[in-house]
Amino acid sequence: MNNLEMAIKQYLDSQNWHYKHDEEKRRFVLGMRLDNEDVDGCTLLITARDDEDLSCKAIYEFNVPEKKRPAIVEYITRANYGLFLGCFQMDLTDGEVLYQTAGVFYDHNPDQSEIRRIVQVGIHMAERYGQGFYDIMYKGVTPEDAIEAAESDVQQPSGSAPAPAPAPSCGTPAPAPAGGDDDFASLVSEMNDNQLRSLASMIQQELQRRAAPPAPPAGKKPSLADRFRRLVDGGGDR
């Protein structure tokens, strides 16, 4: 096995998935259940073409009848236009349909998170759009309506594979200042360019510190920074 095959095997073993490994063709084959009403499974074909190129195909168990292929082509085209990772494909000779993701690793060996993402995207997209294929072929649903149904589901597809862990956040969104939207808008409107550029840094520091600053000496007008801190700490702009 090359390094890429070993990385794939390590990931599949970590999930306790049963698979067949064709060493001659450098590929792994396994079945996967899908959480759809009528399309309940697909076959994963994960191939390490060499040490650098990885492909994962989620192949549906059905073949599209010839008379339905024009409508399925429209459905696939509508789906692919909005997709960012991977794409649907159909073999026009026999109606086989699949979703393919791929990775190219020229300068490093892939870690487990990279393998996981490539595999999981294929599973989740096969699940999300799978019912639409059946509805078009056998229930008379139009491609446009099938896409609307598939993409109106904002919940994460479940599938039999675990959902990917959420990506680490780049930072916690700052809460709205306690003094209210009007107070905050008024305060921001008084800032110059340098103050606006430092706003994000200020919020980060204040949310970490979360301690109210000492009140300014009597008779002294609070500075812009003091007023902002009071808003963040819930004291209002007074």
N, CA and C of each residue as an Amber inpcrd file, in Angstrom:
protein
   714
   0.8370000  -1.2090000   0.0000000   0.0000000   0.0000000   0.0000000
   0.8680000   1.2540000   0.0000000   0.4220000   2.2580000  -0.7440000
   1.1290000   3.5300000  -0.6810000   0.6280000   4.3240000   0.5280000
   1.2530000   5.4830000   0.7470000   0.9190000   6.2750000   1.9380000
  -0.5400000   6.7220000   1.9520000  -1.0710000   7.0290000   0.7860000
  -2.4550000   7.4920000   0.7180000  -3.4230000   6.3530000   1.0480000
  -3.1430000   5.1590000   0.5270000  -3.9740000   4.0030000   0.8770000
  -3.9470000   3.7370000   2.3780000  -2.7920000   3.8610000   2.9800000
  -2.6700000   3.6240000   4.4140000  -3.4890000   4.6370000   5.2020000
  -3.5020000   5.8930000   4.7290000  -4.2860000   6.9260000   5.4060000
  -5.7820000   6.6320000   5.2890000  -6.2250000   6.1770000   4.1160000
  -7.6340000   5.8230000   3.9230000  -8.0150000   4.6600000   4.8340000
  -7.1840000   3.6340000   4.8440000  -7.4540000   2.4610000   5.6750000
  -7.5290000   2.8420000   7.1510000  -6.6320000   3.7020000   7.5800000
  -6.6400000   4.1400000   8.9780000  -7.9490000   4.8400000   9.3190000
  -8.4430000   5.6800000   8.4150000  -9.7030000   6.3730000   8.6770000
 -10.8720000   5.3940000   8.7290000 -10.9690000   4.5100000   7.7470000
 -12.0880000   3.5610000   7.7170000 -12.0690000   2.6560000   8.9430000
 -10.8900000   2.2280000   9.3520000 -10.7910000   1.3900000  10.5480000
 -11.2030000   2.1590000  11.7990000 -10.8840000   3.4520000  11.8290000
 -11.2480000   4.2550000  13.0030000 -12.7560000   4.3960000  13.1460000
 -13.4930000   4.2410000  12.0330000 -14.9580000   4.3270000  12.0600000
 -15.6210000   2.9620000  12.2530000 -14.7930000   1.8930000  12.3080000
 -15.3010000   0.5180000  12.4310000 -16.2220000   0.1470000  11.2750000
 -15.8920000   0.6320000  10.0690000 -16.6700000   0.3180000   8.8820000
 -16.1000000  -0.9190000   8.2120000 -16.9810000  -1.7750000   7.7050000
 -16.5590000  -2.9690000   6.9770000 -16.3720000  -2.6000000   5.5030000
 -15.2910000  -3.0430000   4.9150000 -14.9760000  -2.6690000   3.5370000
 -14.1600000  -3.7710000   2.8730000 -14.1030000  -3.6780000   1.5450000
 -13.2220000  -4.5340000   0.7680000 -12.1060000  -3.6710000   0.1880000
 -10.8890000  -4.1880000   0.2550000  -9.7400000  -3.4380000  -0.2490000
  -9.1700000  -4.1760000  -1.4520000  -9.2580000  -3.5420000  -2.6110000
  -8.6690000  -4.0790000  -3.8340000  -7.2840000  -3.4600000  -3.9940000
  -6.2590000  -4.1900000  -3.5720000  -4.9050000  -3.6250000  -3.5790000
  -4.4050000  -3.3680000  -4.9920000  -4.8140000  -4.1970000  -5.9440000
  -4.3560000  -4.0110000  -7.3160000  -4.8750000  -2.6940000  -7.8950000
  -6.1500000  -2.3710000  -7.6070000  -6.7480000  -1.1440000  -8.1240000
  -6.6520000   0.0150000  -7.1280000  -6.0540000  -0.2610000  -5.9690000
  -5.8580000   0.7630000  -4.9360000  -7.1670000   1.4280000  -4.5340000
  -8.1690000   0.6290000  -4.2780000  -9.4530000   1.2130000  -3.9190000
 -10.1300000   0.4150000  -2.8070000 -11.0250000   1.1140000  -2.0990000
 -11.7940000   0.5490000  -1.0040000 -13.2700000   0.6440000  -1.3830000
 -14.0260000  -0.4120000  -1.1120000 -15.4400000  -0.4550000  -1.4720000
 -16.2530000  -0.8050000  -0.2300000 -17.3040000  -0.0400000   0.0330000
 -18.1740000  -0.3290000   1.1720000 -19.5780000   0.2170000   0.9200000
 -20.5510000  -0.3800000   1.5780000 -21.9290000   0.0960000   1.4820000
 -22.2240000   1.0990000   2.5770000 -23.1640000   2.0110000   2.2900000
 -23.5270000   3.0470000   3.2560000 -25.0340000   3.2690000   3.2090000
 -25.6960000   3.2410000   4.3720000 -27.1260000   3.5310000   4.4280000
 -27.3600000   5.0370000   4.3560000 -28.4770000   5.4180000   3.7450000
 -28.8760000   6.8200000   3.6430000 -30.2380000   6.9950000   4.2850000
 -30.4560000   8.1320000   4.8870000 -31.7040000   8.4090000   5.5810000
 -32.6780000   9.1030000   4.6300000 -33.1690000   8.3430000   3.6530000
 -34.1780000   8.8290000   2.7180000 -35.3810000   7.8910000   2.7430000
 -36.5120000   8.3960000   2.3170000 -37.7250000   7.5710000   2.3030000
 -37.6110000   6.4240000   1.3050000 -37.0920000   6.7220000   0.1080000
 -37.0690000   5.7190000  -0.9560000 -35.6700000   5.3470000  -1.4350000
 -34.6950000   6.1790000  -1.2130000 -33.3120000   5.8900000  -1.6190000
 -32.5120000   5.6570000  -0.3490000 -32.3330000   4.4040000   0.0020000
 -31.8150000   4.1040000   1.3370000 -30.3800000   3.6190000   1.3750000
 -29.6640000   3.6720000   0.2500000 -28.2830000   3.2070000   0.2940000
 -27.4710000   3.6580000  -0.9000000 -26.1600000   3.5980000  -0.7450000
 -25.2290000   3.8660000  -1.8290000 -23.9650000   3.0510000  -1.5850000
 -23.1230000   2.9780000  -2.5890000 -21.8340000   2.3020000  -2.4800000
 -20.7350000   3.3400000  -2.5360000 -19.8310000   3.3050000  -1.5770000
 -18.6780000   4.2030000  -1.5850000 -17.5090000   3.5080000  -2.2760000
 -16.9250000   4.2040000  -3.2240000 -15.7480000   3.7170000  -3.9350000
 -14.6380000   4.7400000  -3.7140000 -13.6840000   4.4060000  -2.8460000
 -12.6110000   5.3380000  -2.4720000 -11.3220000   4.8490000  -3.1010000
 -10.7430000   5.6640000  -3.9620000  -9.5980000   5.2410000  -4.7580000
  -8.4000000   6.1570000  -4.5360000  -7.2360000   5.5410000  -4.2730000
  -5.9760000   6.2770000  -4.2180000  -5.2470000   5.9870000  -5.5370000
  -5.3810000   6.8810000  -6.4880000  -4.7990000   6.6120000  -7.8020000
  -3.2860000   6.4840000  -7.7270000  -2.6940000   7.2940000  -6.8560000
  -1.2560000   7.2360000  -6.6020000  -1.0360000   7.8160000  -5.2170000
   0.1500000   8.2990000  -4.9430000   0.4280000   8.8680000  -3.6150000
  -0.1590000  10.2600000  -3.4350000  -0.7510000  10.8290000  -4.4820000
  -1.1720000  12.2220000  -4.4180000  -2.6650000  12.4440000  -4.6520000
  -3.3130000  11.5680000  -5.4090000  -4.6840000  11.8210000  -5.8580000
  -5.6670000  10.8560000  -5.2120000  -6.6990000  11.4100000  -4.6040000
  -7.7260000  10.6260000  -3.9210000  -9.0900000  10.9810000  -4.4840000
  -9.9020000   9.9570000  -4.7430000 -11.2650000  10.1570000  -5.2300000
 -12.2250000   9.3370000  -4.3780000 -13.3730000   9.9360000  -4.0370000
 -14.4290000   9.2130000  -3.3270000 -15.7240000   9.3710000  -4.1270000
 -16.2830000   8.2430000  -4.5630000 -17.5300000   8.2480000  -5.3160000
 -18.6190000   7.5880000  -4.4870000 -19.7260000   8.3040000  -4.2860000
 -20.9160000   7.7390000  -3.6450000 -21.8790000   7.3730000  -4.7640000
 -21.9920000   6.0730000  -5.0760000 -22.7430000   5.5910000  -6.2360000
 -24.1040000   5.0720000  -5.7750000 -25.1670000   5.6440000  -6.3330000
 -26.5100000   5.1970000  -5.9700000 -26.7630000   3.7760000  -6.4660000
 -27.6830000   3.0930000  -5.8040000 -27.9980000   1.7090000  -6.1510000
 -28.9510000   1.6040000  -7.3350000 -29.5680000   2.7080000  -7.7440000
 -30.4880000   2.6820000  -8.8770000 -29.7830000   3.1500000 -10.1530000
 -30.4070000   2.8540000 -11.2850000 -30.0190000   3.4170000 -12.5800000
 -31.2140000   4.1650000 -13.1440000 -30.9730000   5.3180000 -13.6980000
 -32.0580000   6.1570000 -14.1970000 -32.6030000   5.5830000 -15.5040000
 -33.9270000   5.3690000 -15.5920000 -34.5150000   4.9220000 -16.8630000
 -34.2140000   5.9300000 -17.9720000 -34.0410000   5.4170000 -19.1690000
 -33.6160000   6.2730000 -20.2870000 -34.5550000   7.4590000 -20.4990000
 -35.8510000   7.2420000 -20.4050000 -36.8010000   8.3250000 -20.6860000
 -36.7660000   9.4150000 -19.6160000 -36.2100000   9.1000000 -18.4370000
 -36.1340000  10.0760000 -17.3520000 -34.7810000  10.7920000 -17.2960000
 -33.8390000  10.4000000 -18.1290000 -32.4950000  10.9820000 -18.0370000
 -32.4340000  12.4800000 -18.3500000 -33.2180000  12.9850000 -19.3200000
 -33.1870000  14.4500000 -19.5240000 -33.5990000  15.2200000 -18.2700000
 -34.6370000  14.7480000 -17.5610000 -35.0750000  15.4380000 -16.3450000
 -34.0160000  15.3240000 -15.2480000 -33.3490000  14.1700000 -15.1540000
 -32.3060000  13.9980000 -14.1490000 -31.0910000  14.8590000 -14.4890000
 -30.7900000  15.0110000 -15.7690000 -29.7020000  15.9200000 -16.1710000
 -30.0040000  17.3380000 -15.6830000 -31.2560000  17.7700000 -15.8200000
 -31.6210000  19.1020000 -15.3340000 -31.4740000  19.1870000 -13.8100000
 -31.9280000  18.1510000 -13.1120000 -31.8140000  18.1200000 -11.6500000
 -30.3530000  18.2080000 -11.2180000 -29.4920000  17.4290000 -11.8610000
 -28.0620000  17.4300000 -11.5370000 -27.4500000  18.7920000 -11.8250000
 -27.8270000  19.3800000 -12.9600000 -27.2790000  20.6950000 -13.3200000
 -27.6830000  21.7540000 -12.3020000 -28.9320000  21.7290000 -11.8840000
 -29.3980000  22.6820000 -10.8710000 -28.6750000  22.4640000  -9.5480000
 -28.4580000  21.2090000  -9.1950000 -27.7570000  20.9220000  -7.9360000
 -26.2990000  21.3620000  -8.0020000 -25.6160000  20.9880000  -9.0720000
 -24.1850000  21.2780000  -9.1760000 -23.8750000  22.7690000  -9.1840000
 -24.8000000  23.5650000  -9.7070000 -24.5340000  25.0030000  -9.8150000
 -24.3140000  25.6350000  -8.4420000 -24.9500000  25.1060000  -7.4130000
 -24.8130000  25.6990000  -6.0890000 -23.8690000  24.9510000  -5.1670000
 -23.2240000  23.8900000  -5.6670000 -22.3600000  23.0870000  -4.8090000
 -20.9250000  23.5860000  -4.8470000 -20.2520000  23.4700000  -3.7020000
 -18.8910000  23.9930000  -3.5730000 -17.8480000  22.8790000  -3.5820000
 -18.1700000  21.7470000  -2.9630000 -17.2240000  20.6390000  -2.8640000
 -17.7920000  19.4280000  -3.5860000 -17.1980000  19.0470000  -4.6990000
 -17.6480000  17.8830000  -5.4310000 -18.8080000  18.1840000  -6.3630000
 -19.3120000  17.1340000  -7.0320000 -20.3990000  17.3120000  -7.9930000
 -21.0880000  15.9800000  -8.2740000 -22.3240000  16.0730000  -8.7830000
 -23.0490000  14.9050000  -9.2480000 -22.6500000  14.6050000 -10.6940000
 -22.6940000  13.3170000 -11.0360000 -22.4100000  12.8780000 -12.4000000
 -23.3710000  11.7600000 -12.7630000 -23.6970000  11.6580000 -14.0780000
 -24.5170000  10.5520000 -14.5530000 -23.9200000   9.9870000 -15.8250000
 -23.8510000   8.6610000 -15.8990000 -23.4240000   7.9670000 -17.1040000
 -24.6320000   7.8710000 -18.0360000 -24.5730000   8.5560000 -19.1680000
 -25.7220000   8.6040000 -20.0800000 -25.9520000   7.2860000 -20.8010000
 -24.9920000   6.3650000 -20.7390000 -25.1790000   5.0810000 -21.4210000
 -26.0140000   4.1070000 -20.5980000 -25.8800000   4.1530000 -19.2670000
 -26.6440000   3.2010000 -18.4510000 -27.4210000   3.8440000 -17.3070000
 -27.3010000   5.1580000 -17.1290000 -28.0790000   5.8530000 -16.1070000
 -27.5110000   5.7790000 -14.7030000 -26.2540000   5.3300000 -14.5530000
 -25.6520000   5.3140000 -13.2180000 -25.4240000   6.7470000 -12.7350000
 -25.7290000   7.0000000 -11.4580000 -25.5860000   8.3320000 -10.8780000
 -24.6910000   8.2480000  -9.6420000 -23.8200000   9.2270000  -9.4960000
 -22.9190000   9.2470000  -8.3430000 -22.5960000  10.6790000  -7.9520000
 -22.0760000  10.8030000  -6.7310000 -21.5280000  12.0850000  -6.2720000
 -20.0460000  11.8660000  -6.0210000 -19.2090000  12.7320000  -6.5850000
 -17.7600000  12.5560000  -6.4620000 -17.1060000  13.7440000  -5.7600000
 -16.2490000  13.4030000  -4.8080000 -15.3520000  14.3800000  -4.2060000
 -13.9310000  13.9050000  -4.4490000 -12.9670000  14.8180000  -4.3390000
 -11.5840000  14.4460000  -4.6250000 -10.6310000  15.3300000  -3.8310000
  -9.4150000  14.8480000  -3.6830000  -8.3700000  15.6240000  -3.0260000
  -7.0390000  15.3690000  -3.7090000  -6.2290000  16.3860000  -3.7690000
  -4.8940000  16.2830000  -4.3590000  -3.8870000  16.7140000  -3.3090000
  -2.9110000  15.8620000  -3.0400000  -1.9550000  16.1080000  -1.9610000
  -0.5390000  16.0740000  -2.5340000  -0.1350000  17.1930000  -3.1220000
   1.1740000  17.2500000  -3.7690000   2.3250000  17.3940000  -2.7870000
   2.0910000  18.1420000  -1.7130000   3.2120000  18.5180000  -0.8560000
   3.1420000  17.9360000   0.5470000   2.1680000  17.0540000   0.8250000
   2.0870000  16.4770000   2.1630000   1.2310000  15.2200000   2.1460000
   1.4010000  14.4140000   3.1670000   0.5240000  13.2680000   3.3560000
  -0.7440000  13.7450000   4.0550000  -1.9200000  13.3280000   3.5830000
  -3.1650000  13.8200000   4.1820000  -3.3290000  13.3260000   5.6120000
  -3.8500000  14.1910000   6.4740000  -4.1590000  13.7420000   7.8280000
  -5.5910000  13.2010000   7.8460000  -6.0080000  12.6860000   8.9720000
  -7.3070000  12.0270000   9.0670000  -8.4710000  12.9920000   8.8450000
  -8.3190000  14.2430000   9.2430000  -9.4000000  15.2070000   9.0450000
  -9.6350000  15.4770000   7.5620000  -8.5850000  15.4460000   6.7580000
  -8.7370000  15.6660000   5.3160000  -9.4270000  14.4750000   4.6570000
  -9.0170000  13.2600000   5.0280000  -9.6810000  12.0700000   4.4980000
 -11.1520000  12.0800000   4.9110000 -11.3980000  12.3950000   6.1510000
 -12.7730000  12.4020000   6.6870000 -13.6590000  13.3720000   5.9150000
 -13.1390000  14.5460000   5.6420000 -13.9510000  15.5450000   4.9440000
 -14.3300000  15.0750000   3.5480000 -13.3910000  14.5170000   2.8230000
 -13.6560000  14.0580000   1.4620000 -14.7180000  12.9660000   1.4610000
 -14.6100000  12.0160000   2.3870000 -15.5600000  10.9030000   2.4510000
 -16.9320000  11.3810000   2.9270000 -16.9490000  12.1810000   3.9830000
 -18.2180000  12.5980000   4.5760000 -19.0170000  13.5050000   3.6510000
 -18.3510000  14.3700000   2.9090000 -19.0740000  15.2380000   1.9810000
 -19.8320000  14.3970000   0.9660000 -19.1740000  13.3600000   0.4440000
 -19.8410000  12.4830000  -0.5210000 -21.0700000  11.8220000   0.0550000
 -20.9610000  11.3230000   1.2860000 -22.0960000  10.6570000   1.9290000
 -23.2510000  11.6340000   2.1400000 -22.9560000  12.7950000   2.6770000
 -24.0120000  13.7480000   3.0160000 -24.6970000  14.3200000   1.7770000
 -23.9470000  14.5560000   0.7100000 -24.5810000  15.0650000  -0.5020000
 -25.4250000  13.9930000  -1.1800000 -24.9520000  12.7470000  -1.1560000
 -25.7550000  11.6510000  -1.7050000 -27.0730000  11.5370000  -0.9480000
 -27.0260000  11.7490000   0.3490000 -28.2380000  11.6730000   1.1610000
 -29.1560000  12.8690000   0.9310000 -28.5960000  14.0540000   0.9250000
 -29.4160000  15.2600000   0.8060000 -30.2140000  15.2930000  -0.4910000
 -29.5840000  14.9010000  -1.5910000 -30.2460000  15.0080000  -2.8900000
 -30.8330000  13.6840000  -3.3710000 -30.6230000  12.6030000  -2.6050000
 -31.0420000  11.2860000  -3.0810000 -32.5250000  11.1470000  -3.3280000
 -33.3510000  11.6430000  -2.4160000 -34.8010000  11.4920000  -2.5740000
 -35.2990000  12.1900000  -3.8290000 -34.6580000  13.2940000  -4.1960000
 -35.0820000  14.0330000  -5.3780000 -34.9920000  13.2090000  -6.6490000
 -33.9490000  12.3710000  -6.7560000 -33.8370000  11.5170000  -7.9430000
 -35.0540000  10.5870000  -8.0480000 -35.4150000   9.9690000  -6.9360000
 -36.5510000   9.0390000  -6.9330000 -37.8490000   9.7800000  -7.2500000
 -38.0300000  10.9410000  -6.6580000 -39.2720000  11.6950000  -6.8700000
 -39.4460000  12.0870000  -8.3310000 -38.3510000  12.4280000  -8.9910000
 -38.4300000  12.7810000 -10.4120000 -38.7370000  11.5490000 -11.2560000
 -38.0890000  10.4270000 -10.9460000 -38.2360000   9.2240000 -11.7650000
 -39.5910000   8.5580000 -11.6020000 -40.1360000   8.5770000 -10.3790000
 -41.3010000   7.7380000 -10.1050000 -42.5150000   8.4700000  -9.5310000
 -42.3760000   9.7330000  -9.1750000 -43.5060000  10.4480000  -8.5840000
 -43.9300000  11.6630000  -9.4030000 -43.2910000  11.8860000 -10.5360000
 -43.6850000  12.9830000 -11.4110000 -43.2890000  14.3660000 -10.9350000
 -42.3920000  14.4460000  -9.9690000 -41.9430000  15.7420000  -9.4630000
 -41.0120000  16.3870000 -10.4920000 -41.1240000  17.6940000 -10.6730000
 -40.2480000  18.3880000 -11.6150000 -38.8650000  18.5770000 -10.9950000
 -37.8150000  18.6940000 -11.8270000 -36.4690000  18.9380000 -11.2980000
 -36.3990000  20.1910000 -10.4270000 -37.1060000  21.2260000 -10.8260000
 -37.0890000  22.4680000 -10.0540000 -37.6800000  22.2600000  -8.6640000
 -38.8080000  21.5560000  -8.6000000 -39.4300000  21.3050000  -7.2960000
 -38.5810000  20.3580000  -6.4520000 -37.9430000  19.3910000  -7.0980000
 -37.0910000  18.4550000  -6.3640000 -35.8960000  19.1690000  -5.7470000
 -35.3230000  20.1080000  -6.4670000 -34.1960000  20.8860000  -5.9250000
 -34.6520000  21.7440000  -4.7630000 -35.8190000  22.3640000  -4.9080000
 -36.3300000  23.2040000  -3.8220000 -36.5340000  22.3860000  -2.5550000
 -37.0530000  21.1690000  -2.7140000 -37.2720000  20.3080000  -1.5480000
 -35.9490000  19.8850000  -0.9190000 -34.9750000  19.5400000  -1.7500000
 -33.6820000  19.0810000  -1.2310000 -32.9440000  20.1950000  -0.5080000
 -33.0290000  21.4000000  -1.0340000 -32.2280000  22.4950000  -0.4870000
 -32.9750000  23.3260000   0.5450000 -34.2360000  23.0050000   0.7860000
 -34.9680000  23.7080000   1.8340000 -34.7570000  23.0590000   3.1890000
 -34.1440000  21.8830000   3.2220000 -33.8760000  21.1770000   4.4770000
 -32.6100000  21.7500000   5.0860000 -32.7660000  22.5560000   6.1140000
 -31.6130000  23.2080000   6.7270000 -30.9570000  22.3420000   7.7770000
 -31.5880000  21.2190000   8.1460000 -30.9960000  20.3390000   9.1340000
 -29.8830000  19.5320000   8.5120000 -28.8800000  19.1810000   9.3420000
 -27.7780000  18.3720000   8.8750000 -28.2760000  16.9710000   8.5410000
 -27.9930000  16.4350000   7.3170000 -28.3880000  15.0660000   7.0290000
 -27.7690000  14.1190000   8.0400000 -28.5260000  13.0900000   8.4330000
 -28.0170000  12.1950000   9.4620000 -27.1750000  11.0810000   8.8800000
 -27.7380000  10.2190000   8.0260000 -26.9780000   9.1260000   7.4590000
 -26.5500000   8.1450000   8.5170000 -25.8270000   7.1140000   8.1140000
 -25.3250000   6.1610000   9.0840000 -23.9280000   6.5170000   9.5160000
 -23.3120000   7.4420000   8.7990000 -21.9780000   7.8810000   9.1860000
 -22.1040000   9.0860000  10.0960000 -21.1980000   9.2510000  11.0420000
 -21.2800000  10.3950000  11.9410000 -21.0520000  11.6870000  11.2000000
 -21.7650000  12.7280000  11.6170000 -21.5960000  14.0400000  10.9870000
 -20.2260000  14.5860000  11.3250000 -19.6130000  15.3620000  10.4080000
 -18.3120000  15.9380000  10.7000000 -18.3680000  16.8400000  11.9140000
 -17.2870000  16.8480000  12.6660000 -17.2140000  17.7540000  13.8050000
 -17.2170000  19.1800000  13.2960000 -17.8750000  20.1110000  13.9980000
 -17.8840000  21.4920000  13.5340000 -16.4800000  22.0540000  13.4750000
 -16.2490000  22.8560000  12.4460000 -14.9350000  23.4540000  12.3100000
 -14.6610000  24.3870000  13.4790000 -13.3940000  24.4450000  13.9210000
 -13.0900000  25.3530000  15.0280000 -13.4880000  26.7760000  14.6880000
 -14.0890000  27.4460000  15.6400000 -14.5100000  28.8230000  15.4230000
 -13.3000000  29.7490000  15.4180000 -13.3600000  30.7400000  14.5620000
 -12.2790000  31.7220000  14.5200000 -12.4190000  32.7540000  15.6310000
 -13.4620000  32.6810000  16.3690000 -13.6630000  33.6350000  17.4550000
 -15.1220000  33.6840000  17.8270000 -15.4080000  33.9550000  19.0620000
 -16.7980000  34.0220000  19.5080000 -17.4010000  35.3520000  19.1040000
 -18.5690000  35.3440000  18.4220000 -19.1820000  36.6230000  18.0470000
 -19.4690000  37.4680000  19.2770000 -19.1930000  38.7170000  19.1760000
 -19.4160000  39.6090000  20.3070000 -20.9000000  39.8600000  20.4960000
 -21.3950000  39.8620000  21.7420000 -22.8060000  40.1460000  21.9790000
 -23.1200000  41.6140000  21.7130000 -24.3790000  41.8950000  21.4850000
 -24.7770000  43.2900000  21.3140000 -24.5300000  44.0380000  22.6140000
 -24.0190000  45.2580000  22.5560000 -23.7560000  46.0170000  23.7730000
 -25.0070000  46.1780000  24.6140000 -24.8160000  46.0910000  25.9280000
 -25.9650000  46.1300000  26.8340000 -26.6780000  47.4630000  26.8180000
 -26.0090000  48.5210000  26.3570000 -26.6440000  49.8310000  26.3770000
 -27.7100000  50.0080000  25.3300000 -27.8420000  49.0430000  24.3930000
 -28.8910000  49.1550000  23.3870000 -28.3200000  49.5510000  22.0460000
 -29.0980000  49.2600000  20.9770000 -28.6450000  49.5260000  19.6210000
 -28.4050000  51.0070000  19.3730000 -29.2870000  51.8720000  19.9010000
 -29.1580000  53.3080000  19.6510000 -27.8880000  53.8490000  20.2850000
 -27.6150000  53.4360000  21.5380000 -26.4010000  53.9030000  22.2040000
 -25.1640000  53.4580000  21.4420000 -25.1860000  52.2140000  20.9990000
 -24.0080000  51.6950000  20.3100000 -23.8030000  52.4080000  18.9820000
 -24.8860000  52.6140000  18.2290000 -24.7760000  53.3050000  16.9510000
 -24.2460000  54.7180000  17.1430000 -24.7180000  55.3800000  18.1850000
 -24.2590000  56.7340000  18.4600000 -22.7660000  56.7510000  18.7860000
 -22.3440000  55.7650000  19.5700000 -20.9420000  55.7000000  19.9450000
 -20.0550000  55.4370000  18.7430000 -20.4610000  54.4910000  17.9000000
 -19.6610000  54.1580000  16.7280000 -19.5670000  55.3440000  15.7840000
 -20.6510000  56.0990000  15.6650000 -20.6510000  57.2340000  14.7410000
 -19.6350000  58.2990000  15.1320000 -19.2020000  58.3060000  16.3990000
 -18.2320000  59.2890000  16.8600000 -16.7900000  58.8250000  16.6600000
 -16.5960000  57.5690000  16.2680000 -15.2340000  57.0440000  16.1350000
 -14.6020000  57.4720000  14.8210000 -13.3050000  57.7390000  14.8890000
 -12.5720000  58.0020000  13.6660000 -12.0730000  56.6770000  13.0910000
 -11.3370000  56.7380000  11.9740000 -10.9210000  55.5110000  11.3110000
 -10.0340000  54.6450000  12.1890000  -9.1170000  55.2520000  12.8970000
  -8.2280000  54.4700000  13.7570000  -9.0000000  53.7740000  14.8690000
  -9.9860000  54.4570000  15.4230000 -10.7850000  53.8590000  16.4900000
 -11.6320000  52.7050000  15.9700000 -12.1740000  52.8600000  14.7750000
 -12.9480000  51.7740000  14.1890000 -12.0870000  50.5500000  13.9250000
 -10.8410000  50.7770000  13.4750000  -9.9640000  49.6430000  13.2110000
  -9.5790000  48.9140000  14.4880000  -9.5910000  49.6130000  15.5970000
  -9.2220000  48.9680000  16.8580000 -10.4270000  48.3830000  17.5970000
 -11.6190000  48.5310000  17.0050000 -12.8320000  48.0990000  17.6880000
 -12.8220000  46.5950000  17.9710000 -12.4350000  45.8130000  16.9920000
 -12.4310000  44.3570000  17.1780000 -11.4750000  43.9510000  18.2880000
 -10.3040000  44.5860000  18.3110000  -9.3320000  44.2800000  19.3580000
  -9.8650000  44.6670000  20.7230000 -10.5560000  45.7850000  20.7820000
 -11.1300000  46.2710000  22.0200000 -12.1630000  45.2890000  22.5750000
 -13.0380000  44.7940000  21.6610000 -14.0640000  43.8530000  22.0760000
 -13.4330000  42.5900000  22.6300000 -12.3990000  42.1040000  21.9420000
 -11.7380000  40.8820000  22.3930000 -11.1610000  41.0560000  23.7900000
 -10.4910000  42.1640000  24.0070000  -9.8770000  42.4120000  25.3120000
 -10.9350000  42.5360000  26.4030000 -12.0160000  43.2370000  26.0910000
 -13.0340000  43.4650000  27.0990000 -13.7840000  42.1900000  27.4610000
 -14.0670000  41.3510000  26.4470000 -14.7650000  40.1080000  26.7340000
 -13.9000000  39.1550000  27.5530000 -12.6050000  39.2510000  27.4060000
 -11.7010000  38.4380000  28.2170000 -11.6090000  38.9840000  29.6350000
 -11.5550000  40.2590000  29.7380000 -11.3760000  40.8810000  31.0430000
 -12.6660000  40.8730000  31.8430000 -13.7830000  41.2710000  31.1820000
 -15.1240000  41.2610000  31.7650000 -15.2160000  41.8780000  33.1550000
 -14.3660000  42.7640000  33.4470000 -14.4260000  43.4590000  34.7370000
 -14.6580000  44.9320000  34.4570000 -15.6210000  45.5130000  35.1610000
 -15.9290000  46.9300000  34.9420000 -14.7300000  47.7870000  35.3270000
 -14.3440000  48.7360000  34.4930000 -13.2300000  49.6130000  34.8310000
 -13.6250000  50.5970000  35.9260000 -12.6800000  51.1360000  36.6250000
 -12.9940000  52.1240000  37.6540000 -13.6590000  53.3500000  37.0410000
 -14.5630000  53.9320000  37.7970000 -15.2590000  55.1210000  37.3050000
 -14.2660000  56.2610000  37.1580000 -14.4320000  57.1270000  36.1580000
 -13.5270000  58.2610000  35.9870000 -13.6800000  59.2420000  37.1430000
 -12.6420000  59.9980000  37.4410000 -12.7170000  60.9850000  38.5240000
 -13.8880000  61.9320000  38.3180000 -14.4730000  62.3680000  39.4430000
 -15.6250000  63.2730000  39.3880000 -15.2740000  64.5260000  38.6100000
 -16.1930000  64.9370000  37.7660000 -15.9920000  66.1560000  37.0000000
 -15.2430000  65.9450000  35.7040000 -14.6750000  64.7480000  35.5000000
 -13.9300000  64.4930000  34.2710000 -14.8200000  63.7550000  33.2920000
 -14.9100000  64.2210000  32.0530000 -15.7470000  63.5940000  31.0380000
 -15.1620000  62.2340000  30.6660000 -16.0010000  61.1770000  30.6820000
 -15.4900000  59.8470000  30.3190000 -14.9340000  59.8490000  28.8980000
 -13.8460000  59.1170000  28.7000000 -13.2610000  59.0000000  27.3690000
 -14.1200000  58.0870000  26.5090000 -13.8380000  58.0820000  25.2160000
 -14.5560000  57.2070000  24.3010000 -14.3720000  55.7450000  24.7030000
 -13.1690000  55.3740000  25.1130000 -12.9010000  53.9920000  25.5380000
 -13.6970000  53.6490000  26.7840000 -13.7710000  54.6110000  27.7430000
 -14.5390000  54.3650000  28.9620000 -16.0120000  54.1450000  28.6420000
 -16.5340000  54.9580000  27.7340000 -17.9440000  54.8190000  27.3750000
 -18.2130000  53.4680000  26.7000000 -17.2900000  53.0580000  25.8530000
 -17.4620000  51.7690000  25.1900000 -17.4120000  50.6280000  26.1910000
 -16.4810000  50.6690000  27.1280000 -16.3760000  49.6100000  28.1340000
 -17.6500000  49.4990000  28.9620000 -18.2440000  50.6700000  29.2940000
 -19.4740000  50.6530000  30.0780000 -20.6040000  49.9660000  29.3020000
 -20.6460000  50.2160000  27.9940000 -21.6750000  49.5760000  27.1850000
 -21.4870000  48.0730000  27.1600000 -20.2600000  47.6160000  26.9770000
 -19.9830000  46.1890000  26.9250000 -20.2830000  45.5170000  28.2500000
 -19.9730000  46.2010000  29.3510000 -20.1630000  45.6150000  30.6790000
 -21.5690000  45.7700000  31.2000000 -22.4600000  46.4070000  30.4230000
 -23.8680000  46.4480000  30.8240000 -24.2670000  47.6790000  31.5840000
 -23.3760000  48.6420000  31.6780000 -23.7100000  49.8210000  32.4630000
 -24.4100000  50.8960000  31.7000000 -24.4720000  50.7640000  30.3770000
 -25.1140000  51.8030000  29.5910000 -24.1890000  52.9760000  29.3890000
 -24.5690000  53.8890000  28.5070000 -23.7470000  55.0680000  28.2340000
 -24.2860000  56.2480000  29.0560000 -23.8270000  56.2790000  30.2950000
 -24.3450000  57.3340000  31.1770000 -23.1920000  58.1490000  31.6950000
